């Protein structure tokens, strides 16, 4: 976004508009971090499940 956009936003709506954008941006970054951690945890759980299934005795064998 250009500098003109931010200047127009400030002159028309004041600092509240920037505060809202900043809070939304910060919330998005927190969500991205949480999702990355959950995705990594899911990968680890899948790997552990696969290892356990490989080591358990098979039925009928």
Secondary structure, DSSP 8 states (H G I E B T S, - for coil): --HHHHHHHHHHH-HHHHHHHHHHHHHHHHHHHHHHHHHHHHHHHHHHHHHHHHHS--TT-
